[in-house]
Amino acid sequence: MTLSLVLALVWMLSANLMAMLPSRDNHWMRAYVLIALGIPLLGFVTYQNGPWVGLLLLAAGMSVLRWPVRHLVRWARGRSGSGSGA
């Protein structure tokens, strides 16, 4: 197992442990830290293991951080003008 995959597994484990701890801000500060660490880690995994493993790790990270992804999608829809106007 490559170093990048070991670091990705540590990231996933720490993300799950952080989610179990109580938080006053609904875990948003922890999500920002995980995103800031996860983006370069995703690039490192993709560089060492190829794009398919990188895509799998991206999907796994998005499942862990699903609320920031949902807010990003809502924000992007609002900016593009294709919101739910029906």
PyMOL Python script that loads the backbone (N, CA, C, O; Angstrom):
from pymol import cmd

cmd.read_pdbstr("""\
ATOM      1  N   MET A   1       0.851  -1.173   0.000  1.00  0.00           N
ATOM      2  CA  MET A   1       0.000   0.000   0.000  1.00  0.00           C
ATOM      3  C   MET A   1       0.894   1.231   0.000  1.00  0.00           C
ATOM      4  O   MET A   1       1.855   1.316   0.764  1.00  0.00           O
ATOM      5  N   THR A   2       0.569   2.173  -0.856  1.00  0.00           N
ATOM      6  CA  THR A   2       1.402   3.365  -0.989  1.00  0.00           C
ATOM      7  C   THR A   2       1.169   4.331   0.176  1.00  0.00           C
ATOM      8  O   THR A   2       0.177   4.242   0.899  1.00  0.00           O
ATOM      9  N   LEU A   3       2.105   5.241   0.326  1.00  0.00           N
ATOM     10  CA  LEU A   3       2.012   6.247   1.385  1.00  0.00           C
ATOM     11  C   LEU A   3       0.750   7.084   1.241  1.00  0.00           C
ATOM     12  O   LEU A   3       0.105   7.416   2.236  1.00  0.00           O
ATOM     13  N   SER A   4       0.398   7.423   0.016  1.00  0.00           N
ATOM     14  CA  SER A   4      -0.778   8.265  -0.188  1.00  0.00           C
ATOM     15  C   SER A   4      -2.058   7.559   0.260  1.00  0.00           C
ATOM     16  O   SER A   4      -2.949   8.195   0.825  1.00  0.00           O
ATOM     17  N   LEU A   5      -2.156   6.267   0.017  1.00  0.00           N
ATOM     18  CA  LEU A   5      -3.346   5.532   0.460  1.00  0.00           C
ATOM     19  C   LEU A   5      -3.398   5.407   1.977  1.00  0.00           C
ATOM     20  O   LEU A   5      -4.476   5.461   2.569  1.00  0.00           O
ATOM     21  N   VAL A   6      -2.248   5.242   2.603  1.00  0.00           N
ATOM     22  CA  VAL A   6      -2.208   5.200   4.069  1.00  0.00           C
ATOM     23  C   VAL A   6      -2.663   6.540   4.637  1.00  0.00           C
ATOM     24  O   VAL A   6      -3.437   6.582   5.593  1.00  0.00           O
ATOM     25  N   LEU A   7      -2.182   7.631   4.051  1.00  0.00           N
ATOM     26  CA  LEU A   7      -2.605   8.959   4.508  1.00  0.00           C
ATOM     27  C   LEU A   7      -4.098   9.183   4.266  1.00  0.00           C
ATOM     28  O   LEU A   7      -4.774   9.814   5.079  1.00  0.00           O
ATOM     29  N   ALA A   8      -4.611   8.664   3.147  1.00  0.00           N
ATOM     30  CA  ALA A   8      -6.040   8.794   2.864  1.00  0.00           C
ATOM     31  C   ALA A   8      -6.870   8.006   3.875  1.00  0.00           C
ATOM     32  O   ALA A   8      -7.928   8.470   4.301  1.00  0.00           O
ATOM     33  N   LEU A   9      -6.410   6.840   4.256  1.00  0.00           N
ATOM     34  CA  LEU A   9      -7.121   6.062   5.272  1.00  0.00           C
ATOM     35  C   LEU A   9      -7.078   6.754   6.633  1.00  0.00           C
ATOM     36  O   LEU A   9      -8.058   6.718   7.378  1.00  0.00           O
ATOM     37  N   VAL A  10      -5.960   7.376   6.957  1.00  0.00           N
ATOM     38  CA  VAL A  10      -5.866   8.145   8.207  1.00  0.00           C
ATOM     39  C   VAL A  10      -6.824   9.336   8.144  1.00  0.00           C
ATOM     40  O   VAL A  10      -7.464   9.668   9.142  1.00  0.00           O
ATOM     41  N   TRP A  11      -6.927   9.980   6.978  1.00  0.00           N
ATOM     42  CA  TRP A  11      -7.866  11.095   6.804  1.00  0.00           C
ATOM     43  C   TRP A  11      -9.297  10.627   7.032  1.00  0.00           C
ATOM     44  O   TRP A  11     -10.069  11.293   7.721  1.00  0.00           O
ATOM     45  N   MET A  12      -9.655   9.472   6.449  1.00  0.00           N
ATOM     46  CA  MET A  12     -11.016   8.944   6.611  1.00  0.00           C
ATOM     47  C   MET A  12     -11.295   8.586   8.070  1.00  0.00           C
ATOM     48  O   MET A  12     -12.375   8.874   8.587  1.00  0.00           O
ATOM     49  N   LEU A  13     -10.334   7.964   8.723  1.00  0.00           N
ATOM     50  CA  LEU A  13     -10.508   7.598  10.129  1.00  0.00           C
ATOM     51  C   LEU A  13     -10.659   8.841  10.994  1.00  0.00           C
ATOM     52  O   LEU A  13     -11.528   8.886  11.865  1.00  0.00           O
ATOM     53  N   SER A  14      -9.821   9.855  10.762  1.00  0.00           N
ATOM     54  CA  SER A  14      -9.926  11.081  11.555  1.00  0.00           C
ATOM     55  C   SER A  14     -11.232  11.813  11.272  1.00  0.00           C
ATOM     56  O   SER A  14     -11.809  12.410  12.180  1.00  0.00           O
ATOM     57  N   ALA A  15     -11.710  11.777  10.022  1.00  0.00           N
ATOM     58  CA  ALA A  15     -12.985  12.417   9.692  1.00  0.00           C
ATOM     59  C   ALA A  15     -14.129  11.746  10.445  1.00  0.00           C
ATOM     60  O   ALA A  15     -15.020  12.425  10.956  1.00  0.00           O
ATOM     61  N   ASN A  16     -14.108  10.427  10.516  1.00  0.00           N
ATOM     62  CA  ASN A  16     -15.153   9.724  11.244  1.00  0.00           C
ATOM     63  C   ASN A  16     -15.067   9.966  12.740  1.00  0.00           C
ATOM     64  O   ASN A  16     -16.095  10.099  13.404  1.00  0.00           O
ATOM     65  N   LEU A  17     -13.859  10.024  13.281  1.00  0.00           N
ATOM     66  CA  LEU A  17     -13.710  10.317  14.709  1.00  0.00           C
ATOM     67  C   LEU A  17     -14.163  11.743  15.029  1.00  0.00           C
ATOM     68  O   LEU A  17     -14.796  11.973  16.060  1.00  0.00           O
ATOM     69  N   MET A  18     -13.843  12.697  14.156  1.00  0.00           N
ATOM     70  CA  MET A  18     -14.274  14.082  14.374  1.00  0.00           C
ATOM     71  C   MET A  18     -15.795  14.204  14.315  1.00  0.00           C
ATOM     72  O   MET A  18     -16.381  15.023  15.023  1.00  0.00           O
ATOM     73  N   ALA A  19     -16.424  13.407  13.487  1.00  0.00           N
ATOM     74  CA  ALA A  19     -17.884  13.468  13.366  1.00  0.00           C
ATOM     75  C   ALA A  19     -18.569  12.938  14.620  1.00  0.00           C
ATOM     76  O   ALA A  19     -19.709  13.306  14.906  1.00  0.00           O
ATOM     77  N   MET A  20     -17.892  12.085  15.361  1.00  0.00           N
ATOM     78  CA  MET A  20     -18.487  11.517  16.573  1.00  0.00           C
ATOM     79  C   MET A  20     -18.430  12.467  17.765  1.00  0.00           C
ATOM     80  O   MET A  20     -19.198  12.318  18.715  1.00  0.00           O
ATOM     81  N   LEU A  21     -17.530  13.436  17.721  1.00  0.00           N
ATOM     82  CA  LEU A  21     -17.373  14.365  18.837  1.00  0.00           C
ATOM     83  C   LEU A  21     -18.395  15.493  18.740  1.00  0.00           C
ATOM     84  O   LEU A  21     -18.706  15.948  17.640  1.00  0.00           O
ATOM     85  N   PRO A  22     -18.921  15.949  19.872  1.00  0.00           N
ATOM     86  CA  PRO A  22     -19.877  17.057  19.817  1.00  0.00           C
ATOM     87  C   PRO A  22     -19.206  18.352  19.359  1.00  0.00           C
ATOM     88  O   PRO A  22     -18.009  18.565  19.555  1.00  0.00           O
ATOM     89  N   SER A  23     -20.026  19.211  18.741  1.00  0.00           N
ATOM     90  CA  SER A  23     -19.510  20.463  18.207  1.00  0.00           C
ATOM     91  C   SER A  23     -20.572  21.543  18.322  1.00  0.00           C
ATOM     92  O   SER A  23     -21.761  21.278  18.143  1.00  0.00           O
ATOM     93  N   ARG A  24     -20.137  22.770  18.622  1.00  0.00           N
ATOM     94  CA  ARG A  24     -21.078  23.887  18.738  1.00  0.00           C
ATOM     95  C   ARG A  24     -21.450  24.482  17.386  1.00  0.00           C
ATOM     96  O   ARG A  24     -22.513  25.089  17.253  1.00  0.00           O
ATOM     97  N   ASP A  25     -20.592  24.317  16.384  1.00  0.00           N
ATOM     98  CA  ASP A  25     -20.854  24.929  15.073  1.00  0.00           C
ATOM     99  C   ASP A  25     -21.298  23.899  14.033  1.00  0.00           C
ATOM    100  O   ASP A  25     -21.106  24.104  12.835  1.00  0.00           O
ATOM    101  N   ASN A  26     -21.884  22.804  14.483  1.00  0.00           N
ATOM    102  CA  ASN A  26     -22.361  21.732  13.593  1.00  0.00           C
ATOM    103  C   ASN A  26     -21.253  21.183  12.697  1.00  0.00           C
ATOM    104  O   ASN A  26     -21.503  20.807  11.552  1.00  0.00           O
ATOM    105  N   HIS A  27     -20.031  21.137  13.222  1.00  0.00           N
ATOM    106  CA  HIS A  27     -18.877  20.516  12.560  1.00  0.00           C
ATOM    107  C   HIS A  27     -18.360  21.275  11.343  1.00  0.00           C
ATOM    108  O   HIS A  27     -17.567  20.717  10.584  1.00  0.00           O
ATOM    109  N   TRP A  28     -18.768  22.507  11.126  1.00  0.00           N
ATOM    110  CA  TRP A  28     -18.325  23.225   9.933  1.00  0.00           C
ATOM    111  C   TRP A  28     -16.842  23.537   9.958  1.00  0.00           C
ATOM    112  O   TRP A  28     -16.181  23.429   8.925  1.00  0.00           O
ATOM    113  N   MET A  29     -16.298  23.920  11.103  1.00  0.00           N
ATOM    114  CA  MET A  29     -14.867  24.218  11.174  1.00  0.00           C
ATOM    115  C   MET A  29     -14.047  22.958  10.887  1.00  0.00           C
ATOM    116  O   MET A  29     -13.021  23.017  10.209  1.00  0.00           O
ATOM    117  N   ARG A  30     -14.504  21.831  11.403  1.00  0.00           N
ATOM    118  CA  ARG A  30     -13.814  20.567  11.121  1.00  0.00           C
ATOM    119  C   ARG A  30     -13.917  20.211   9.644  1.00  0.00           C
ATOM    120  O   ARG A  30     -12.972  19.682   9.059  1.00  0.00           O
ATOM    121  N   ALA A  31     -15.060  20.499   9.049  1.00  0.00           N
ATOM    122  CA  ALA A  31     -15.224  20.227   7.614  1.00  0.00           C
ATOM    123  C   ALA A  31     -14.256  21.070   6.798  1.00  0.00           C
ATOM    124  O   ALA A  31     -13.679  20.578   5.828  1.00  0.00           O
ATOM    125  N   TYR A  32     -14.069  22.335   7.174  1.00  0.00           N
ATOM    126  CA  TYR A  32     -13.127  23.194   6.454  1.00  0.00           C
ATOM    127  C   TYR A  32     -11.701  22.640   6.542  1.00  0.00           C
ATOM    128  O   TYR A  32     -10.962  22.650   5.558  1.00  0.00           O
ATOM    129  N   VAL A  33     -11.328  22.163   7.718  1.00  0.00           N
ATOM    130  CA  VAL A  33      -9.989  21.581   7.903  1.00  0.00           C
ATOM    131  C   VAL A  33      -9.848  20.314   7.067  1.00  0.00           C
ATOM    132  O   VAL A  33      -8.825  20.108   6.415  1.00  0.00           O
ATOM    133  N   LEU A  34     -10.868  19.472   7.086  1.00  0.00           N
ATOM    134  CA  LEU A  34     -10.810  18.234   6.304  1.00  0.00           C
ATOM    135  C   LEU A  34     -10.742  18.523   4.809  1.00  0.00           C
ATOM    136  O   LEU A  34     -10.031  17.829   4.082  1.00  0.00           O
ATOM    137  N   ILE A  35     -11.459  19.524   4.342  1.00  0.00           N
ATOM    138  CA  ILE A  35     -11.404  19.897   2.932  1.00  0.00           C
ATOM    139  C   ILE A  35     -10.011  20.424   2.582  1.00  0.00           C
ATOM    140  O   ILE A  35      -9.449  20.069   1.546  1.00  0.00           O
ATOM    141  N   ALA A  36      -9.461  21.273   3.453  1.00  0.00           N
ATOM    142  CA  ALA A  36      -8.141  21.851   3.193  1.00  0.00           C
ATOM    143  C   ALA A  36      -7.053  20.775   3.155  1.00  0.00           C
ATOM    144  O   ALA A  36      -6.093  20.895   2.395  1.00  0.00           O
ATOM    145  N   LEU A  37      -7.194  19.741   3.957  1.00  0.00           N
ATOM    146  CA  LEU A  37      -6.228  18.649   3.932  1.00  0.00           C
ATOM    147  C   LEU A  37      -6.548  17.629   2.845  1.00  0.00           C
ATOM    148  O   LEU A  37      -5.643  16.994   2.304  1.00  0.00           O
ATOM    149  N   GLY A  38      -7.810  17.472   2.527  1.00  0.00           N
ATOM    150  CA  GLY A  38      -8.224  16.432   1.599  1.00  0.00           C
ATOM    151  C   GLY A  38      -7.932  16.731   0.143  1.00  0.00           C
ATOM    152  O   GLY A  38      -7.646  15.812  -0.625  1.00  0.00           O
ATOM    153  N   ILE A  39      -7.995  17.995  -0.260  1.00  0.00           N
ATOM    154  CA  ILE A  39      -7.766  18.330  -1.670  1.00  0.00           C
ATOM    155  C   ILE A  39      -6.329  18.013  -2.107  1.00  0.00           C
ATOM    156  O   ILE A  39      -6.149  17.361  -3.136  1.00  0.00           O
ATOM    157  N   PRO A  40      -5.304  18.446  -1.367  1.00  0.00           N
ATOM    158  CA  PRO A  40      -3.945  18.049  -1.778  1.00  0.00           C
ATOM    159  C   PRO A  40      -3.715  16.538  -1.647  1.00  0.00           C
ATOM    160  O   PRO A  40      -2.987  15.943  -2.441  1.00  0.00           O
ATOM    161  N   LEU A  41      -4.335  15.934  -0.649  1.00  0.00           N
ATOM    162  CA  LEU A  41      -4.207  14.493  -0.474  1.00  0.00           C
ATOM    163  C   LEU A  41      -4.821  13.748  -1.653  1.00  0.00           C
ATOM    164  O   LEU A  41      -4.281  12.738  -2.105  1.00  0.00           O
ATOM    165  N   LEU A  42      -5.941  14.242  -2.147  1.00  0.00           N
ATOM    166  CA  LEU A  42      -6.570  13.643  -3.321  1.00  0.00           C
ATOM    167  C   LEU A  42      -5.648  13.737  -4.543  1.00  0.00           C
ATOM    168  O   LEU A  42      -5.544  12.785  -5.316  1.00  0.00           O
ATOM    169  N   GLY A  43      -4.995  14.857  -4.713  1.00  0.00           N
ATOM    170  CA  GLY A  43      -4.027  14.991  -5.803  1.00  0.00           C
ATOM    171  C   GLY A  43      -2.850  14.033  -5.661  1.00  0.00           C
ATOM    172  O   GLY A  43      -2.379  13.465  -6.646  1.00  0.00           O
ATOM    173  N   PHE A  44      -2.379  13.857  -4.429  1.00  0.00           N
ATOM    174  CA  PHE A  44      -1.269  12.942  -4.158  1.00  0.00           C
ATOM    175  C   PHE A  44      -1.672  11.495  -4.449  1.00  0.00           C
ATOM    176  O   PHE A  44      -0.904  10.740  -5.045  1.00  0.00           O
ATOM    177  N   VAL A  45      -2.875  11.115  -4.026  1.00  0.00           N
ATOM    178  CA  VAL A  45      -3.368   9.760  -4.296  1.00  0.00           C
ATOM    179  C   VAL A  45      -3.505   9.542  -5.794  1.00  0.00           C
ATOM    180  O   VAL A  45      -3.108   8.497  -6.309  1.00  0.00           O
ATOM    181  N   THR A  46      -4.059  10.513  -6.490  1.00  0.00           N
ATOM    182  CA  THR A  46      -4.229  10.390  -7.937  1.00  0.00           C
ATOM    183  C   THR A  46      -2.882  10.299  -8.639  1.00  0.00           C
ATOM    184  O   THR A  46      -2.732   9.535  -9.593  1.00  0.00           O
ATOM    185  N   TYR A  47      -1.914  11.061  -8.183  1.00  0.00           N
ATOM    186  CA  TYR A  47      -0.571  11.031  -8.774  1.00  0.00           C
ATOM    187  C   TYR A  47       0.084   9.670  -8.585  1.00  0.00           C
ATOM    188  O   TYR A  47       0.683   9.136  -9.518  1.00  0.00           O
ATOM    189  N   GLN A  48      -0.026   9.102  -7.378  1.00  0.00           N
ATOM    190  CA  GLN A  48       0.650   7.841  -7.089  1.00  0.00           C
ATOM    191  C   GLN A  48      -0.103   6.612  -7.584  1.00  0.00           C
ATOM    192  O   GLN A  48       0.527   5.616  -7.937  1.00  0.00           O
ATOM    193  N   ASN A  49      -1.428   6.655  -7.619  1.00  0.00           N
ATOM    194  CA  ASN A  49      -2.201   5.442  -7.877  1.00  0.00           C
ATOM    195  C   ASN A  49      -3.064   5.494  -9.123  1.00  0.00           C
ATOM    196  O   ASN A  49      -3.673   4.486  -9.481  1.00  0.00           O
ATOM    197  N   GLY A  50      -3.137   6.617  -9.786  1.00  0.00           N
ATOM    198  CA  GLY A  50      -3.898   6.710 -11.018  1.00  0.00           C
ATOM    199  C   GLY A  50      -5.257   7.364 -10.821  1.00  0.00           C
ATOM    200  O   GLY A  50      -5.722   7.537  -9.694  1.00  0.00           O
ATOM    201  N   PRO A  51      -5.892   7.728 -11.944  1.00  0.00           N
ATOM    202  CA  PRO A  51      -7.138   8.483 -11.863  1.00  0.00           C
ATOM    203  C   PRO A  51      -8.329   7.684 -11.321  1.00  0.00           C
ATOM    204  O   PRO A  51      -9.213   8.265 -10.692  1.00  0.00           O
ATOM    205  N   TRP A  52      -8.373   6.383 -11.548  1.00  0.00           N
ATOM    206  CA  TRP A  52      -9.515   5.604 -11.064  1.00  0.00           C
ATOM    207  C   TRP A  52      -9.529   5.527  -9.541  1.00  0.00           C
ATOM    208  O   TRP A  52     -10.584   5.644  -8.917  1.00  0.00           O
ATOM    209  N   VAL A  53      -8.365   5.330  -8.950  1.00  0.00           N
ATOM    210  CA  VAL A  53      -8.285   5.320  -7.485  1.00  0.00           C
ATOM    211  C   VAL A  53      -8.586   6.714  -6.950  1.00  0.00           C
ATOM    212  O   VAL A  53      -9.231   6.859  -5.911  1.00  0.00           O
ATOM    213  N   GLY A  54      -8.119   7.741  -7.661  1.00  0.00           N
ATOM    214  CA  GLY A  54      -8.429   9.114  -7.263  1.00  0.00           C
ATOM    215  C   GLY A  54      -9.918   9.394  -7.288  1.00  0.00           C
ATOM    216  O   GLY A  54     -10.442  10.044  -6.384  1.00  0.00           O
ATOM    217  N   LEU A  55     -10.613   8.908  -8.319  1.00  0.00           N
ATOM    218  CA  LEU A  55     -12.068   9.089  -8.390  1.00  0.00           C
ATOM    219  C   LEU A  55     -12.791   8.338  -7.285  1.00  0.00           C
ATOM    220  O   LEU A  55     -13.775   8.832  -6.734  1.00  0.00           O
ATOM    221  N   LEU A  56     -12.308   7.145  -6.960  1.00  0.00           N
ATOM    222  CA  LEU A  56     -12.915   6.393  -5.850  1.00  0.00           C
ATOM    223  C   LEU A  56     -12.730   7.129  -4.520  1.00  0.00           C
ATOM    224  O   LEU A  56     -13.644   7.195  -3.697  1.00  0.00           O
ATOM    225  N   LEU A  57     -11.542   7.673  -4.332  1.00  0.00           N
ATOM    226  CA  LEU A  57     -11.294   8.430  -3.102  1.00  0.00           C
ATOM    227  C   LEU A  57     -12.113   9.717  -3.080  1.00  0.00           C
ATOM    228  O   LEU A  57     -12.582  10.128  -2.018  1.00  0.00           O
ATOM    229  N   LEU A  58     -12.291  10.358  -4.231  1.00  0.00           N
ATOM    230  CA  LEU A  58     -13.136  11.551  -4.304  1.00  0.00           C
ATOM    231  C   LEU A  58     -14.566  11.215  -3.899  1.00  0.00           C
ATOM    232  O   LEU A  58     -15.184  11.958  -3.137  1.00  0.00           O
ATOM    233  N   ALA A  59     -15.094  10.107  -4.398  1.00  0.00           N
ATOM    234  CA  ALA A  59     -16.455   9.689  -4.029  1.00  0.00           C
ATOM    235  C   ALA A  59     -16.552   9.376  -2.544  1.00  0.00           C
ATOM    236  O   ALA A  59     -17.549   9.708  -1.902  1.00  0.00           O
ATOM    237  N   ALA A  60     -15.527   8.741  -1.999  1.00  0.00           N
ATOM    238  CA  ALA A  60     -15.531   8.431  -0.561  1.00  0.00           C
ATOM    239  C   ALA A  60     -15.479   9.713   0.268  1.00  0.00           C
ATOM    240  O   ALA A  60     -16.184   9.835   1.269  1.00  0.00           O
ATOM    241  N   GLY A  61     -14.656  10.655  -0.140  1.00  0.00           N
ATOM    242  CA  GLY A  61     -14.569  11.930   0.582  1.00  0.00           C
ATOM    243  C   GLY A  61     -15.856  12.728   0.491  1.00  0.00           C
ATOM    244  O   GLY A  61     -16.260  13.379   1.455  1.00  0.00           O
ATOM    245  N   MET A  62     -16.505  12.680  -0.674  1.00  0.00           N
ATOM    246  CA  MET A  62     -17.777  13.391  -0.830  1.00  0.00           C
ATOM    247  C   MET A  62     -18.871  12.747   0.007  1.00  0.00           C
ATOM    248  O   MET A  62     -19.790  13.437   0.449  1.00  0.00           O
ATOM    249  N   SER A  63     -18.794  11.443   0.234  1.00  0.00           N
ATOM    250  CA  SER A  63     -19.799  10.808   1.083  1.00  0.00           C
ATOM    251  C   SER A  63     -19.587  11.177   2.545  1.00  0.00           C
ATOM    252  O   SER A  63     -20.547  11.261   3.311  1.00  0.00           O
ATOM    253  N   VAL A  64     -18.346  11.397   2.933  1.00  0.00           N
ATOM    254  CA  VAL A  64     -18.066  11.814   4.311  1.00  0.00           C
ATOM    255  C   VAL A  64     -18.470  13.269   4.508  1.00  0.00           C
ATOM    256  O   VAL A  64     -19.048  13.614   5.538  1.00  0.00           O
ATOM    257  N   LEU A  65     -18.179  14.112   3.547  1.00  0.00           N
ATOM    258  CA  LEU A  65     -18.457  15.550   3.644  1.00  0.00           C
ATOM    259  C   LEU A  65     -19.667  15.920   2.784  1.00  0.00           C
ATOM    260  O   LEU A  65     -19.588  16.841   1.971  1.00  0.00           O
ATOM    261  N   ARG A  66     -20.757  15.227   2.952  1.00  0.00           N
ATOM    262  CA  ARG A  66     -21.896  15.438   2.060  1.00  0.00           C
ATOM    263  C   ARG A  66     -22.592  16.775   2.270  1.00  0.00           C
ATOM    264  O   ARG A  66     -23.110  17.330   1.301  1.00  0.00           O
ATOM    265  N   TRP A  67     -22.633  17.320   3.471  1.00  0.00           N
ATOM    266  CA  TRP A  67     -23.302  18.608   3.674  1.00  0.00           C
ATOM    267  C   TRP A  67     -22.569  19.755   3.008  1.00  0.00           C
ATOM    268  O   TRP A  67     -23.230  20.588   2.387  1.00  0.00           O
ATOM    269  N   PRO A  68     -21.245  19.860   3.094  1.00  0.00           N
ATOM    270  CA  PRO A  68     -20.583  20.917   2.322  1.00  0.00           C
ATOM    271  C   PRO A  68     -20.788  20.759   0.815  1.00  0.00           C
ATOM    272  O   PRO A  68     -20.886  21.756   0.099  1.00  0.00           O
ATOM    273  N   VAL A  69     -20.855  19.518   0.324  1.00  0.00           N
ATOM    274  CA  VAL A  69     -21.090  19.297  -1.105  1.00  0.00           C
ATOM    275  C   VAL A  69     -22.497  19.748  -1.472  1.00  0.00           C
ATOM    276  O   VAL A  69     -22.688  20.373  -2.515  1.00  0.00           O
ATOM    277  N   ARG A  70     -23.484  19.444  -0.637  1.00  0.00           N
ATOM    278  CA  ARG A  70     -24.862  19.881  -0.909  1.00  0.00           C
ATOM    279  C   ARG A  70     -24.960  21.396  -0.933  1.00  0.00           C
ATOM    280  O   ARG A  70     -25.629  21.958  -1.801  1.00  0.00           O
ATOM    281  N   HIS A  71     -24.305  22.065   0.005  1.00  0.00           N
ATOM    282  CA  HIS A  71     -24.327  23.525   0.028  1.00  0.00           C
ATOM    283  C   HIS A  71     -23.614  24.100  -1.201  1.00  0.00           C
ATOM    284  O   HIS A  71     -24.044  25.118  -1.744  1.00  0.00           O
ATOM    285  N   LEU A  72     -22.537  23.461  -1.639  1.00  0.00           N
ATOM    286  CA  LEU A  72     -21.837  23.919  -2.836  1.00  0.00           C
ATOM    287  C   LEU A  72     -22.726  23.780  -4.069  1.00  0.00           C
ATOM    288  O   LEU A  72     -22.748  24.672  -4.917  1.00  0.00           O
ATOM    289  N   VAL A  73     -23.458  22.676  -4.177  1.00  0.00           N
ATOM    290  CA  VAL A  73     -24.350  22.477  -5.323  1.00  0.00           C
ATOM    291  C   VAL A  73     -25.472  23.509  -5.306  1.00  0.00           C
ATOM    292  O   VAL A  73     -25.811  24.067  -6.350  1.00  0.00           O
ATOM    293  N   ARG A  74     -26.057  23.771  -4.130  1.00  0.00           N
ATOM    294  CA  ARG A  74     -27.109  24.788  -4.028  1.00  0.00           C
ATOM    295  C   ARG A  74     -26.581  26.165  -4.392  1.00  0.00           C
ATOM    296  O   ARG A  74     -27.257  26.929  -5.082  1.00  0.00           O
ATOM    297  N   TRP A  75     -25.385  26.486  -3.937  1.00  0.00           N
ATOM    298  CA  TRP A  75     -24.784  27.775  -4.250  1.00  0.00           C
ATOM    299  C   TRP A  75     -24.540  27.899  -5.752  1.00  0.00           C
ATOM    300  O   TRP A  75     -24.807  28.945  -6.343  1.00  0.00           O
ATOM    301  N   ALA A  76     -24.033  26.831  -6.366  1.00  0.00           N
ATOM    302  CA  ALA A  76     -23.755  26.861  -7.800  1.00  0.00           C
ATOM    303  C   ALA A  76     -25.039  26.989  -8.611  1.00  0.00           C
ATOM    304  O   ALA A  76     -25.059  27.689  -9.623  1.00  0.00           O
ATOM    305  N   ARG A  77     -26.100  26.332  -8.187  1.00  0.00           N
ATOM    306  CA  ARG A  77     -27.375  26.462  -8.884  1.00  0.00           C
ATOM    307  C   ARG A  77     -27.915  27.884  -8.768  1.00  0.00           C
ATOM    308  O   ARG A  77     -28.458  28.427  -9.730  1.00  0.00           O
ATOM    309  N   GLY A  78     -27.767  28.477  -7.605  1.00  0.00           N
ATOM    310  CA  GLY A  78     -28.223  29.850  -7.418  1.00  0.00           C
ATOM    311  C   GLY A  78     -27.430  30.834  -8.253  1.00  0.00           C
ATOM    312  O   GLY A  78     -27.994  31.806  -8.754  1.00  0.00           O
ATOM    313  N   ARG A  79     -26.135  30.607  -8.414  1.00  0.00           N
ATOM    314  CA  ARG A  79     -25.290  31.496  -9.215  1.00  0.00           C
ATOM    315  C   ARG A  79     -25.565  31.353 -10.703  1.00  0.00           C
ATOM    316  O   ARG A  79     -25.448  32.319 -11.458  1.00  0.00           O
ATOM    317  N   SER A  80     -25.934  30.134 -11.128  1.00  0.00           N
ATOM    318  CA  SER A  80     -26.151  29.918 -12.560  1.00  0.00           C
ATOM    319  C   SER A  80     -27.551  30.307 -12.996  1.00  0.00           C
ATOM    320  O   SER A  80     -27.828  30.372 -14.194  1.00  0.00           O
ATOM    321  N   GLY A  81     -28.438  30.566 -12.045  1.00  0.00           N
ATOM    322  CA  GLY A  81     -29.794  30.971 -12.391  1.00  0.00           C
ATOM    323  C   GLY A  81     -30.715  29.809 -12.731  1.00  0.00           C
ATOM    324  O   GLY A  81     -31.842  30.024 -13.176  1.00  0.00           O
ATOM    325  N   SER A  82     -30.255  28.595 -12.529  1.00  0.00           N
ATOM    326  CA  SER A  82     -31.086  27.431 -12.833  1.00  0.00           C
ATOM    327  C   SER A  82     -31.656  26.836 -11.556  1.00  0.00           C
ATOM    328  O   SER A  82     -31.755  25.616 -11.425  1.00  0.00           O
ATOM    329  N   GLY A  83     -32.027  27.686 -10.623  1.00  0.00           N
ATOM    330  CA  GLY A  83     -32.612  27.219  -9.369  1.00  0.00           C
ATOM    331  C   GLY A  83     -33.987  26.657  -9.575  1.00  0.00           C
ATOM    332  O   GLY A  83     -34.495  26.645 -10.697  1.00  0.00           O
ATOM    333  N   SER A  84     -34.598  26.193  -8.516  1.00  0.00           N
ATOM    334  CA  SER A  84     -35.921  25.575  -8.624  1.00  0.00           C
ATOM    335  C   SER A  84     -36.977  26.676  -8.697  1.00  0.00           C
ATOM    336  O   SER A  84     -37.569  27.035  -7.679  1.00  0.00           O
ATOM    337  N   GLY A  85     -37.210  27.196  -9.861  1.00  0.00           N
ATOM    338  CA  GLY A  85     -38.180  28.255 -10.073  1.00  0.00           C
ATOM    339  C   GLY A  85     -39.568  27.748 -10.340  1.00  0.00           C
ATOM    340  O   GLY A  85     -40.478  28.542 -10.579  1.00  0.00           O
ATOM    341  N   ALA A  86     -39.759  26.438 -10.307  1.00  0.00           N
ATOM    342  CA  ALA A  86     -41.079  25.854 -10.617  1.00  0.00           C
ATOM    343  C   ALA A  86     -41.979  25.808  -9.421  1.00  0.00           C
ATOM    344  O   ALA A  86     -43.116  25.347  -9.522  1.00  0.00           O
TER     345      ALA A  86
END
""", "prot")
cmd.dss("prot")
cmd.show_as("cartoon", "prot")
cmd.util.cbc("prot")
cmd.orient("prot")
